[in-house]
Amino acid sequence: QVQLVESGGGLVQAGGSLRLSCAASGRTFNMYAMTWFRQTPGKERDVVAAISRSGVTTYYADSVKGRFTISRDNAKNTVYLQMDTLKPEDTAVYYCAARAAGLDFTVVLRRADVDSWGRGTQVTVSS
């Protein structure tokens, strides 16, 4: 399994931007579909954005479409989440997740399908 470490979280005012990074260990990063989830206290961990092995396919939750962008750099073993026009309701712990994917266009949207999780990074958006 790949090991994942998130960074880039913090406190930002509404309307601001943050870029999250998730660094993966190992030499087979390009074999993994990557997903960002988020979770607030008392709620389930929900998918935010997902990207396939080479980046040919992406997915966004309706709540972040047009504001967030997921991307990856396979040479750097890193996946990113650019978050613009942040809202207080984006406040959550953001988790990076990976699943080995046999097909390049596959994206992973279900928690049950995830092979590896990062520990999360807190994002707080003040109003």
N, CA and C atoms as an extended XYZ file, in Angstrom:
381
Properties=species:S:1:pos:R:3:atomname:S:1:resname:S:1:resid:I:1 pbc="F F F"
N         0.824       -1.193        0.000 N   GLN     1
C         0.000        0.000        0.000 CA  GLN     1
C         0.865        1.252        0.000 C   GLN     1
N         0.311        2.288       -0.574 N   VAL     2
C         1.013        3.559       -0.609 CA  VAL     2
C         0.740        4.321        0.688 C   VAL     2
N         1.723        5.093        1.155 N   GLN     3
C         1.537        5.933        2.332 CA  GLN     3
C         1.348        7.372        1.877 C   GLN     3
N         0.414        8.073        2.519 N   LEU     4
C        -0.004        9.391        2.073 CA  LEU     4
C         0.145       10.411        3.189 C   LEU     4
N         0.661       11.591        2.845 N   VAL     5
C         0.816       12.674        3.813 CA  VAL     5
C         0.278       13.960        3.208 C   VAL     5
N        -0.754       14.507        3.847 N   GLU     6
C        -1.360       15.748        3.383 CA  GLU     6
C        -0.670       16.956        4.006 C   GLU     6
N        -0.726       18.079        3.301 N   SER     7
C        -0.233       19.350        3.817 CA  SER     7
C        -0.982       20.477        3.127 C   SER     7
N        -0.851       21.679        3.681 N   GLY     8
C        -1.427       22.849        3.041 CA  GLY     8
C        -2.689       23.379        3.677 C   GLY     8
N        -3.191       22.689        4.683 N   GLY     9
C        -4.389       23.184        5.351 CA  GLY     9
C        -4.088       24.411        6.193 C   GLY     9
N        -5.153       25.031        6.707 N   GLY    10
C        -4.956       26.201        7.533 CA  GLY    10
C        -6.230       27.002        7.673 C   GLY    10
N        -6.074       28.232        8.161 N   LEU    11
C        -7.191       29.147        8.369 CA  LEU    11
C        -7.181       30.202        7.276 C   LEU    11
N        -8.329       30.411        6.651 N   VAL    12
C        -8.435       31.384        5.577 CA  VAL    12
C        -9.797       32.068        5.674 C   VAL    12
N        -9.871       33.292        5.207 N   GLN    13
C       -11.145       34.001        5.192 CA  GLN    13
C       -11.996       33.545        4.009 C   GLN    13
N       -13.282       33.691        4.166 N   ALA    14
C       -14.199       33.365        3.073 CA  ALA    14
C       -13.802       34.151        1.819 C   ALA    14
N       -13.833       33.460        0.686 N   GLY    15
C       -13.421       34.056       -0.569 CA  GLY    15
C       -11.956       33.822       -0.907 C   GLY    15
N       -11.218       33.334        0.064 N   GLY    16
C        -9.793       33.080       -0.138 CA  GLY    16
C        -9.521       31.743       -0.793 C   GLY    16
N        -8.225       31.418       -0.869 N   SER    17
C        -7.786       30.194       -1.542 CA  SER    17
C        -6.775       29.445       -0.690 C   SER    17
N        -6.754       28.142       -0.880 N   LEU    18
C        -5.726       27.276       -0.304 CA  LEU    18
C        -5.399       26.204       -1.334 C   LEU    18
N        -4.181       25.691       -1.273 N   ARG    19
C        -3.833       24.522       -2.091 CA  ARG    19
C        -3.350       23.410       -1.179 C   ARG    19
N        -4.068       22.312       -1.206 N   LEU    20
C        -3.670       21.125       -0.457 CA  LEU    20
C        -2.775       20.258       -1.332 C   LEU    20
N        -1.811       19.622       -0.673 N   SER    21
C        -0.947       18.665       -1.350 CA  SER    21
C        -1.011       17.336       -0.622 C   SER    21
N        -0.827       16.270       -1.369 N   CYS    22
C        -0.779       14.928       -0.782 CA  CYS    22
C         0.399       14.213       -1.423 C   CYS    22
N         1.419       13.960       -0.616 N   ALA    23
C         2.617       13.287       -1.101 CA  ALA    23
C         2.512       11.796       -0.810 C   ALA    23
N         2.817       10.991       -1.820 N   ALA    24
C         2.708        9.541       -1.694 CA  ALA    24
C         4.081        8.891       -1.731 C   ALA    24
N         4.219        7.827       -0.961 N   SER    25
C         5.461        7.063       -0.972 CA  SER    25
C         5.397        6.024       -2.084 C   SER    25
N         6.535        5.448       -2.407 N   GLY    26
C         6.556        4.350       -3.357 CA  GLY    26
C         6.818        4.795       -4.785 C   GLY    26
N         7.040        3.788       -5.632 N   ARG    27
C         7.421        4.062       -7.018 CA  ARG    27
C         6.308        3.793       -8.009 C   ARG    27
N         5.123        3.464       -7.496 N   THR    28
C         4.035        3.105       -8.399 CA  THR    28
C         2.862        4.065       -8.277 C   THR    28
N         3.148        5.322       -7.956 N   PHE    29
C         2.085        6.309       -7.761 CA  PHE    29
C         1.186        6.397       -8.979 C   PHE    29
N         1.741        6.236      -10.162 N   ASN    30
C         0.931        6.379      -11.378 CA  ASN    30
C        -0.021        5.201      -11.588 C   ASN    30
N        -0.011        4.234      -10.700 N   MET    31
C        -0.957        3.127      -10.761 CA  MET    31
C        -2.164        3.356       -9.860 C   MET    31
N        -2.183        4.494       -9.154 N   TYR    32
C        -3.240        4.751       -8.181 CA  TYR    32
C        -4.179        5.861       -8.637 C   TYR    32
N        -5.470        5.582       -8.529 N   ALA    33
C        -6.458        6.644       -8.614 CA  ALA    33
C        -6.484        7.346       -7.264 C   ALA    33
N        -6.605        8.674       -7.279 N   MET    34
C        -6.505        9.470       -6.058 CA  MET    34
C        -7.783       10.261       -5.831 C   MET    34
N        -8.124       10.417       -4.569 N   THR    35
C        -9.373       11.094       -4.210 CA  THR    35
C        -9.148       11.962       -2.980 C   THR    35
N        -9.807       13.106       -2.957 N   TRP    36
C        -9.888       13.937       -1.751 CA  TRP    36
C       -11.294       13.772       -1.159 C   TRP    36
N       -11.319       13.471        0.139 N   PHE    37
C       -12.550       13.439        0.913 CA  PHE    37
C       -12.472       14.535        1.971 C   PHE    37
N       -13.609       14.855        2.563 N   ARG    38
C       -13.600       15.757        3.719 CA  ARG    38
C       -14.649       15.304        4.726 C   ARG    38
N       -14.403       15.706        5.969 N   GLN    39
C       -15.284       15.281        7.058 CA  GLN    39
C       -15.368       16.366        8.112 C   GLN    39
N       -16.603       16.596        8.589 N   THR    40
C       -16.837       17.484        9.712 CA  THR    40
C       -17.349       16.642       10.876 C   THR    40
N       -17.220       17.151       12.100 N   PRO    41
C       -17.614       16.360       13.273 CA  PRO    41
C       -19.059       15.885       13.197 C   PRO    41
N       -19.251       14.615       13.454 N   GLY    42
C       -20.594       14.048       13.480 CA  GLY    42
C       -21.158       13.692       12.115 C   GLY    42
N       -20.385       13.913       11.076 N   LYS    43
C       -20.872       13.623        9.720 CA  LYS    43
C       -19.970       12.600        9.044 C   LYS    43
N       -20.483       12.033        7.962 N   GLU    44
C       -19.715       11.053        7.213 CA  GLU    44
C       -18.622       11.741        6.399 C   GLU    44
N       -17.626       10.951        6.049 N   ARG    45
C       -16.553       11.437        5.197 CA  ARG    45
C       -17.053       11.393        3.742 C   ARG    45
N       -17.091       12.546        3.111 N   ASP    46
C       -17.670       12.659        1.769 CA  ASP    46
C       -16.609       12.964        0.718 C   ASP    46
N       -16.849       12.480       -0.476 N   VAL    47
C       -15.925       12.752       -1.569 CA  VAL    47
C       -16.014       14.214       -1.985 C   VAL    47
N       -14.862       14.793       -2.263 N   VAL    48
C       -14.775       16.177       -2.737 CA  VAL    48
C       -14.386       16.201       -4.212 C   VAL    48
N       -13.305       15.486       -4.527 N   ALA    49
C       -12.812       15.458       -5.900 CA  ALA    49
C       -11.977       14.198       -6.088 C   ALA    49
N       -11.936       13.717       -7.330 N   ALA    50
C       -11.191       12.496       -7.627 CA  ALA    50
C       -10.523       12.635       -8.981 C   ALA    50
N        -9.426       11.876       -9.140 N   ILE    51
C        -8.678       11.930      -10.386 CA  ILE    51
C        -8.152       10.544      -10.706 C   ILE    51
N        -8.159       10.214      -11.985 N   SER    52
C        -7.690        8.900      -12.410 CA  SER    52
C        -6.165        8.849      -12.456 C   SER    52
N        -5.631        7.698      -12.804 N   ARG    53
C        -4.176        7.468      -12.724 CA  ARG    53
C        -3.354        8.510      -13.479 C   ARG    53
N        -3.764        8.819      -14.696 N   SER    54
C        -2.986        9.780      -15.493 CA  SER    54
C        -3.611       11.168      -15.476 C   SER    54
N        -4.779       11.287      -14.852 N   GLY    55
C        -5.462       12.568      -14.828 CA  GLY    55
C        -6.461       12.759      -15.947 C   GLY    55
N        -6.667       11.725      -16.757 N   VAL    56
C        -7.571       11.867      -17.904 CA  VAL    56
C        -9.012       12.044      -17.458 C   VAL    56
N        -9.355       11.514      -16.284 N   THR    57
C       -10.711       11.643      -15.756 CA  THR    57
C       -10.669       12.335      -14.403 C   THR    57
N       -11.578       13.282      -14.216 N   THR    58
C       -11.732       13.928      -12.912 CA  THR    58
C       -13.207       13.952      -12.537 C   THR    58
N       -13.433       14.077      -11.235 N   TYR    59
C       -14.802       14.149      -10.708 CA  TYR    59
C       -14.818       15.208       -9.614 C   TYR    59
N       -15.936       15.946       -9.533 N   TYR    60
C       -16.106       16.933       -8.475 CA  TYR    60
C       -17.496       16.796       -7.874 C   TYR    60
N       -17.567       16.919       -6.561 N   ALA    61
C       -18.863       17.016       -5.911 CA  ALA    61
C       -19.531       18.314       -6.362 C   ALA    61
N       -20.846       18.296       -6.420 N   ASP    62
C       -21.576       19.488       -6.881 CA  ASP    62
C       -21.238       20.712       -6.033 C   ASP    62
N       -20.996       20.496       -4.763 N   SER    63
C       -20.771       21.620       -3.856 CA  SER    63
C       -19.455       22.360       -4.123 C   SER    63
N       -18.544       21.734       -4.863 N   VAL    64
C       -17.247       22.381       -5.097 CA  VAL    64
C       -16.977       22.637       -6.575 C   VAL    64
N       -17.870       22.201       -7.435 N   LYS    65
C       -17.672       22.370       -8.876 CA  LYS    65
C       -17.500       23.837       -9.221 C   LYS    65
N       -16.481       24.118      -10.020 N   GLY    66
C       -16.224       25.492      -10.426 CA  GLY    66
C       -15.349       26.262       -9.454 C   GLY    66
N       -15.110       25.694       -8.256 N   ARG    67
C       -14.287       26.381       -7.257 CA  ARG    67
C       -13.019       25.597       -6.924 C   ARG    67
N       -13.087       24.279       -6.972 N   PHE    68
C       -11.945       23.426       -6.638 CA  PHE    68
C       -11.411       22.771       -7.907 C   PHE    68
N       -10.099       22.524       -7.905 N   THR    69
C        -9.460       21.822       -9.017 CA  THR    69
C        -8.511       20.768       -8.478 C   THR    69
N        -8.707       19.533       -8.921 N   ILE    70
C        -7.800       18.452       -8.538 CA  ILE    70
C        -6.812       18.232       -9.676 C   ILE    70
N        -5.573       17.971       -9.318 N   SER    71
C        -4.544       17.690      -10.314 CA  SER    71
C        -3.503       16.774       -9.690 C   SER    71
N        -2.632       16.242      -10.512 N   ARG    72
C        -1.583       15.364      -10.003 CA  ARG    72
C        -0.328       15.533      -10.822 C   ARG    72
N         0.805       15.279      -10.179 N   ASP    73
C         2.104       15.280      -10.831 CA  ASP    73
C         2.726       13.926      -10.532 C   ASP    73
N         2.641       13.011      -11.460 N   ASN    74
C         3.121       11.648      -11.206 CA  ASN    74
C         4.638       11.595      -11.046 C   ASN    74
N         5.342       12.551      -11.624 N   ALA    75
C         6.795       12.586      -11.455 CA  ALA    75
C         7.181       12.956      -10.022 C   ALA    75
N         6.276       13.678       -9.337 N   LYS    76
C         6.538       14.093       -7.960 CA  LYS    76
C         5.742       13.281       -6.950 C   LYS    76
N         5.024       12.274       -7.408 N   ASN    77
C         4.209       11.448       -6.506 CA  ASN    77
C         3.268       12.294       -5.647 C   ASN    77
N         2.633       13.278       -6.255 N   THR    78
C         1.826       14.224       -5.491 CA  THR    78
C         0.509       14.513       -6.200 C   THR    78
N        -0.537       14.612       -5.405 N   VAL    79
C        -1.832       15.066       -5.901 CA  VAL    79
C        -2.184       16.359       -5.163 C   VAL    79
N        -2.846       17.255       -5.871 N   TYR    80
C        -3.147       18.583       -5.339 CA  TYR    80
C        -4.653       18.823       -5.347 C   TYR    80
N        -5.071       19.721       -4.463 N   LEU    81
C        -6.444       20.219       -4.493 CA  LEU    81
C        -6.370       21.735       -4.342 C   LEU    81
N        -6.580       22.430       -5.448 N   GLN    82
C        -6.627       23.887       -5.426 CA  GLN    82
C        -8.041       24.302       -5.061 C   GLN    82
N        -8.165       25.060       -3.984 N   MET    83
C        -9.480       25.449       -3.476 CA  MET    83
C        -9.588       26.972       -3.539 C   MET    83
N       -10.471       27.450       -4.389 N   ASP    84
C       -10.697       28.888       -4.559 CA  ASP    84
C       -12.094       29.261       -4.107 C   ASP    84
N       -12.291       30.556       -3.886 N   THR    85
C       -13.596       31.073       -3.454 CA  THR    85
C       -14.140       30.240       -2.298 C   THR    85
N       -13.317       30.055       -1.298 N   LEU    86
C       -13.700       29.199       -0.172 CA  LEU    86
C       -14.861       29.795        0.602 C   LEU    86
N       -15.697       28.900        1.126 N   LYS    87
C       -16.871       29.261        1.906 CA  LYS    87
C       -16.749       28.660        3.310 C   LYS    87
N       -17.419       29.243        4.296 N   PRO    88
C       -17.376       28.642        5.643 CA  PRO    88
C       -17.796       27.173        5.657 C   PRO    88
N       -18.710       26.802        4.780 N   GLU    89
C       -19.147       25.401        4.747 CA  GLU    89
C       -18.109       24.451        4.175 C   GLU    89
N       -16.999       24.981        3.682 N   ASP    90
C       -15.887       24.123        3.250 CA  ASP    90
C       -15.006       23.712        4.433 C   ASP    90
N       -15.271       24.278        5.591 N   THR    91
C       -14.500       23.927        6.784 CA  THR    91
C       -14.644       22.441        7.086 C   THR    91
N       -13.515       21.753        7.204 N   ALA    92
C       -13.522       20.307        7.419 CA  ALA    92
C       -12.085       19.817        7.548 C   ALA    92
N       -11.950       18.563        7.921 N   VAL    93
C       -10.667       17.880        7.779 CA  VAL    93
C       -10.669       17.227        6.403 C   VAL    93
N        -9.640       17.494        5.649 N   TYR    94
C        -9.530       16.966        4.291 CA  TYR    94
C        -8.552       15.799        4.277 C   TYR    94
N        -9.015       14.698        3.678 N   TYR    95
C        -8.232       13.471        3.625 CA  TYR    95
C        -7.905       13.101        2.182 C   TYR    95
N        -6.691       12.666        1.998 N   CYS    96
C        -6.248       12.138        0.726 CA  CYS    96
C        -6.421       10.614        0.754 C   CYS    96
N        -6.810       10.032       -0.375 N   ALA    97
C        -7.056        8.597       -0.427 CA  ALA    97
C        -6.565        8.036       -1.746 C   ALA    97
N        -6.188        6.762       -1.728 N   ALA    98
C        -5.644        6.122       -2.923 CA  ALA    98
C        -6.213        4.728       -3.105 C   ALA    98
N        -6.328        4.343       -4.360 N   ARG    99
C        -6.703        2.966       -4.681 CA  ARG    99
C        -5.962        2.557       -5.934 C   ARG    99
N        -5.353        1.390       -5.903 N   ALA   100
C        -4.709        0.861       -7.102 CA  ALA   100
C        -5.782        0.608       -8.149 C   ALA   100
N        -5.587        1.155       -9.332 N   ALA   101
C        -6.612        1.094      -10.368 CA  ALA   101
C        -6.042        0.462      -11.634 C   ALA   101
N        -6.720       -0.563      -12.125 N   GLY   102
C        -6.236       -1.242      -13.319 CA  GLY   102
C        -6.520       -0.478      -14.590 C   GLY   102
N        -7.572        0.347      -14.574 N   LEU   103
C        -7.956        1.096      -15.772 CA  LEU   103
C        -7.668        2.573      -15.578 C   LEU   103
N        -7.134        3.205      -16.625 N   ASP   104
C        -6.680        4.583      -16.467 CA  ASP   104
C        -7.813        5.558      -16.236 C   ASP   104
N        -9.017        5.293      -16.713 N   PHE   105
C       -10.081        6.276      -16.572 CA  PHE   105
C       -10.865        6.134      -15.268 C   PHE   105
N       -10.490        5.163      -14.434 N   THR   106
C       -11.224        4.908      -13.192 CA  THR   106
C       -11.002        6.011      -12.171 C   THR   106
N       -12.113        6.458      -11.569 N   VAL   107
C       -12.015        7.332      -10.402 CA  VAL   107
C       -12.665        6.615       -9.229 C   VAL   107
N       -12.208        6.915       -8.034 N   VAL   108
C       -12.689        6.256       -6.820 CA  VAL   108
C       -13.544        7.239       -6.046 C   VAL   108
N       -14.799        6.878       -5.803 N   LEU   109
C       -15.746        7.794       -5.174 CA  LEU   109
C       -16.318        7.252       -3.865 C   LEU   109
N       -16.055        5.993       -3.554 N   ARG   110
C       -16.639        5.406       -2.356 CA  ARG   110
C       -15.566        5.133       -1.310 C   ARG   110
N       -15.883        5.447       -0.051 N   ARG   111
C       -14.927        5.198        1.026 CA  ARG   111
C       -14.525        3.728        1.059 C   ARG   111
N       -15.462        2.842        0.810 N   ALA   112
C       -15.205        1.406        0.916 CA  ALA   112
C       -14.197        0.922       -0.125 C   ALA   112
N       -14.002        1.690       -1.187 N   ASP   113
C       -13.085        1.277       -2.251 CA  ASP   113
C       -11.662        1.775       -2.037 C   ASP   113
N       -11.442        2.559       -1.002 N   VAL   114
C       -10.125        3.144       -0.765 CA  VAL   114
C        -9.169        2.111       -0.152 C   VAL   114
N        -7.938        2.077       -0.677 N   ASP   115
C        -6.900        1.194       -0.135 CA  ASP   115
C        -6.111        1.874        0.985 C   ASP   115
N        -5.808        3.163        0.791 N   SER   116
C        -4.932        3.866        1.733 CA  SER   116
C        -5.482        5.256        2.009 C   SER   116
N        -5.353        5.679        3.266 N   TRP   117
C        -5.796        7.001        3.693 CA  TRP   117
C        -4.619        7.784        4.270 C   TRP   117
N        -4.637        9.104        4.061 N   GLY   118
C        -3.756        9.972        4.809 CA  GLY   118
C        -4.381       10.289        6.156 C   GLY   118
N        -3.652       11.061        6.963 N   ARG   119
C        -4.139       11.388        8.305 CA  ARG   119
C        -5.030       12.623        8.314 C   ARG   119
N        -5.036       13.366        7.246 N   GLY   120
C        -5.919       14.515        7.150 CA  GLY   120
C        -5.229       15.825        7.464 C   GLY   120
N        -5.800       16.900        6.931 N   THR   121
C        -5.333       18.250        7.210 CA  THR   121
C        -6.548       19.147        7.408 C   THR   121
N        -6.494       19.980        8.436 N   GLN   122
C        -7.652       20.816        8.786 CA  GLN   122
C        -7.697       22.058        7.901 C   GLN   122
N        -8.870       22.315        7.369 N   VAL   123
C        -9.143       23.552        6.638 CA  VAL   123
C       -10.266       24.282        7.370 C   VAL   123
N       -10.000       25.521        7.745 N   THR   124
C       -11.004       26.326        8.435 CA  THR   124
C       -11.212       27.620        7.661 C   THR   124
N       -12.457       27.886        7.285 N   VAL   125
C       -12.803       29.082        6.535 CA  VAL   125
C       -13.661       29.964        7.422 C   VAL   125
N       -13.171       31.155        7.708 N   SER   126
C       -13.906       32.071        8.572 CA  SER   126
C       -14.787       33.004        7.748 C   SER   126
N       -15.893       33.385        8.327 N   SER   127
C       -16.840       34.258        7.601 CA  SER   127
C       -16.536       35.728        7.856 C   SER   127
